[in-house]
Each structure stands twice: as structure tokens, then as C-alpha cells.
Amino acid sequence: MTGRVLGLLAAMPLAAHVISMSTGDLKVTGNRAAYHLRMPLYELQHVRSPEKTLLENIRFSSGGAAARTLEWRCAEDMQDASYKCNALYEWPQPVEQLEVVCKFHSITVPNHVHLLRAYREDKSDQAVFDFSNTKSEIRFRPPAALELFVTAAGSGFARAFSSAAAVLFLGCLTLAARSRKELLGMAAMFLLGEALSALVVPRTAWNPAPRFVEAALALTVAYLAVEILMLPEAGQRWLVAGVLGGFHGLSYALYITSTGYDAFFVLLGLGLADVLAVAVFALLLGKLSHLFASIAPMALRVSAGCLLATGLAWFFVRLRS
């Protein structure tokens, strides 16, 4: 049964990118607005008629009136491997604030993030859209402190569950712990490594490529599975968890840099989500191990084997993508 629980995690879609992001710039002038969208080409490889599909999954309205699309043109830019769209919208009245609905995550991958920057005269605002937030208001004013906290912390919490690799690793981390004390130490070091990486990397000249980050995350799952299978008595797993947490923090460093959210708020939400996930995994695995004590050692090895195969397969898929 333990293997079945971890097997469900291992079956999460390998096609989902850990780092999936598009950007948009909207410039408002009177009752019109020009919108420029840039999305990596690999996000649209499986999308039929992307020009039409993208148009259908972003909506702008102002004063209760939906924008009228005057122009919408898209084309591939092979120079930077992106898909770019330019649009022109119009409303009956001059725009004071905007209501935006964006569901790009429904046509790309579930953890896709769209960063929208909006400008009107000398004022600007921005919004971040993902599976947990598909609607937002653009008010062209600085957000209040409470808004900043709730938005950033909430995005960090949701982001923790948007990546199959991150959830899979937390399950593997729980499986690798041989006692509650060891689990607490490993979880604490993992969070510390994750936070340090997310805070330090943006302040360096290193800008890790998304493909490298995704491949590294896949290897963290595989490595921890090897620890369980080949080194069952190995000590200092808390140190290993801290190092592997540093690799996971790279994805959040990219996210924080791209969105401009306050790093502390994002990491606070992320940390709460990680603690909650580890607690749930520990509870489930504890109950299953107690109910099926006679097959627990075998189930542990089978689960670790599944995780090893999944991590390696994920790694090679990312290298070839």
C-alpha cells in the first residue's frame, strides 16, 4: 500500500514543466490598449491553433464592458524560440481600471504562470496568473501592504503544489526518514537549503536555465531513492536533504525574479505548504506501515525503485526536450 501511494505520485504527468512562464505587456491609451504576449515555443507544441486558442483564454474588461478585439496577430520567433502575439483592444469609455481573466494554464501546463505588466500614462501595475488565480484587477496604483503579503504568500503556497517534481520529492523525503526525529531534521534542512538558494542565487551573476533546473530536480528524486535502496544505514541524511533543497530553491529563485514578488512572503507561503505536505505524507505512510507491517520493508524498496525509475526517466526527458 505504501508503494501504491508513492506510485500515484510517480504517475504525475512527466510533461509538466517545473518552470513554465509567459509574459505580457499592456499599454493603455484612452479607450484603447495594445497588448504584447511572449510565450516559449515549447509550451505550445501540443496546442492546436495556438493563435486562436490564446485569444480565447485571455479576456480584458473595463467598467463592466468587455474589450473589443480590433487586431490579433501571432507568429513564431525562431531567433529566441518564442511565440509572440500583438493585439489591439478597444472599450466604449476611457479605461480607469481593468478586470483581467487569464487561463493560459489550462492550455499549456497546470503550473503555467503568466506575468502581465500594465501601463497607463505614468502609472503602472502588474498581475500574476496561474491555476490558483485566474482573475485579477489592474488598478494602476501601488497595492497595499496587506495585498502584497496575501498575494505573494498565497502564490508561494500554491506554487509548492503546482510542480509534480516538488510534490514527488517531498513524498520521497518522507519515505527516506527512518524516524520522526530524522524526518524533522531532514525537513528543516530541506527548507533551509530551499530558502537560501532562492534568496542568494538572484543576487549572483548566475542565471540557471529552466532546462537545467528541471533536470536537477529530477535527479534529486533519483538520488534520494538511491539513498533508500543502496545506503539504508547511511547517516547525515539531513545534510543531503539540505543540499537537495538548494536545487529545489533554484526554481523558486526563477519564480521570484520573474514575478517581482517579495521573496520573504513567497518563501513563507512555500514553507507552510512544504510542512503541510510532509505532515500529510508522514501521517499516511505511518498508518499504512502500521496496518501492513509484514510487507513494509518490501513496500519501501518497491516504492524507492519506482521513484528512482521516475526520477531518471524525468531527467532524460528533460535533457532531450
ChimeraX attribute file (.defattr): number of C-alpha atoms within 10 A of each C-alpha:
attribute: neighborCount
match mode: 1-to-1
recipient: residues
	/A:1	16
	/A:2	22
	/A:3	22
	/A:4	12
	/A:5	15
	/A:6	23
	/A:7	18
	/A:8	10
	/A:9	20
	/A:10	24
	/A:11	13
	/A:12	15
	/A:13	13
	/A:14	17
	/A:15	12
	/A:16	18
	/A:17	23
	/A:18	26
	/A:19	19
	/A:20	21
	/A:21	25
	/A:22	19
	/A:23	18
	/A:24	19
	/A:25	18
	/A:26	22
	/A:27	17
	/A:28	23
	/A:29	14
	/A:30	14
	/A:31	15
	/A:32	20
	/A:33	22
	/A:34	19
	/A:35	20
	/A:36	19
	/A:37	20
	/A:38	19
	/A:39	19
	/A:40	18
	/A:41	15
	/A:42	15
	/A:43	20
	/A:44	17
	/A:45	10
	/A:46	10
	/A:47	13
	/A:48	10
	/A:49	9
	/A:50	16
	/A:51	16
	/A:52	12
	/A:53	13
	/A:54	19
	/A:55	17
	/A:56	12
	/A:57	14
	/A:58	14
	/A:59	16
	/A:60	20
	/A:61	19
	/A:62	21
	/A:63	14
	/A:64	9
	/A:65	14
	/A:66	17
	/A:67	19
	/A:68	15
	/A:69	16
	/A:70	11
	/A:71	12
	/A:72	16
	/A:73	13
	/A:74	18
	/A:75	12
	/A:76	15
	/A:77	13
	/A:78	9
	/A:79	6
	/A:80	9
	/A:81	12
	/A:82	19
	/A:83	21
	/A:84	19
	/A:85	19
	/A:86	17
	/A:87	17
	/A:88	19
	/A:89	20
	/A:90	24
	/A:91	19
	/A:92	13
	/A:93	12
	/A:94	14
	/A:95	19
	/A:96	14
	/A:97	16
	/A:98	21
	/A:99	17
	/A:100	19
	/A:101	17
	/A:102	24
	/A:103	22
	/A:104	25
	/A:105	21
	/A:106	13
	/A:107	17
	/A:108	21
	/A:109	22
	/A:110	20
	/A:111	25
	/A:112	25
	/A:113	27
	/A:114	25
	/A:115	19
	/A:116	22
	/A:117	19
	/A:118	22
	/A:119	18
	/A:120	18
	/A:121	10
	/A:122	6
	/A:123	11
	/A:124	17
	/A:125	17
	/A:126	22
	/A:127	19
	/A:128	21
	/A:129	23
	/A:130	24
	/A:131	18
	/A:132	16
	/A:133	17
	/A:134	17
	/A:135	16
	/A:136	15
	/A:137	16
	/A:138	20
	/A:139	18
	/A:140	18
	/A:141	11
	/A:142	12
	/A:143	13
	/A:144	8
	/A:145	9
	/A:146	9
	/A:147	11
	/A:148	15
	/A:149	19
	/A:150	14
	/A:151	20
	/A:152	26
	/A:153	24
	/A:154	20
	/A:155	22
	/A:156	27
	/A:157	22
	/A:158	20
	/A:159	24
	/A:160	22
	/A:161	17
	/A:162	21
	/A:163	21
	/A:164	21
	/A:165	29
	/A:166	21
	/A:167	19
	/A:168	23
	/A:169	27
	/A:170	21
	/A:171	23
	/A:172	26
	/A:173	25
	/A:174	24
	/A:175	24
	/A:176	23
	/A:177	19
	/A:178	13
	/A:179	11
	/A:180	11
	/A:181	10
	/A:182	17
	/A:183	22
	/A:184	17
	/A:185	18
	/A:186	24
	/A:187	24
	/A:188	18
	/A:189	22
	/A:190	28
	/A:191	24
	/A:192	19
	/A:193	23
	/A:194	27
	/A:195	25
	/A:196	17
	/A:197	21
	/A:198	28
	/A:199	20
	/A:200	12
	/A:201	19
	/A:202	17
	/A:203	11
	/A:204	8
	/A:205	7
	/A:206	8
	/A:207	12
	/A:208	14
	/A:209	12
	/A:210	17
	/A:211	16
	/A:212	15
	/A:213	20
	/A:214	23
	/A:215	19
	/A:216	20
	/A:217	26
	/A:218	28
	/A:219	24
	/A:220	27
	/A:221	28
	/A:222	25
	/A:223	19
	/A:224	25
	/A:225	27
	/A:226	17
	/A:227	17
	/A:228	23
	/A:229	18
	/A:230	11
	/A:231	11
	/A:232	11
	/A:233	11
	/A:234	9
	/A:235	10
	/A:236	11
	/A:237	21
	/A:238	20
	/A:239	15
	/A:240	18
	/A:241	25
	/A:242	22
	/A:243	18
	/A:244	24
	/A:245	27
	/A:246	22
	/A:247	21
	/A:248	27
	/A:249	26
	/A:250	29
	/A:251	24
	/A:252	27
	/A:253	24
	/A:254	20
	/A:255	21
	/A:256	21
	/A:257	16
	/A:258	15
	/A:259	20
	/A:260	12
	/A:261	19
	/A:262	15
	/A:263	20
	/A:264	17
	/A:265	20
	/A:266	26
	/A:267	27
	/A:268	18
	/A:269	22
	/A:270	26
	/A:271	22
	/A:272	15
	/A:273	19
	/A:274	21
	/A:275	16
	/A:276	12
	/A:277	18
	/A:278	22
	/A:279	17
	/A:280	14
	/A:281	20
	/A:282	20
	/A:283	13
	/A:284	14
	/A:285	21
	/A:286	13
	/A:287	13
	/A:288	16
	/A:289	18
	/A:290	11
	/A:291	12
	/A:292	13
	/A:293	12
	/A:294	10
	/A:295	12
	/A:296	18
	/A:297	13
	/A:298	13
	/A:299	19
	/A:300	20
	/A:301	16
	/A:302	18
	/A:303	25
	/A:304	26
	/A:305	18
	/A:306	19
	/A:307	29
	/A:308	26
	/A:309	16
	/A:310	24
	/A:311	28
	/A:312	18
	/A:313	16
	/A:314	23
	/A:315	23
	/A:316	13
	/A:317	15
	/A:318	20
	/A:319	12
	/A:320	7
	/A:321	8
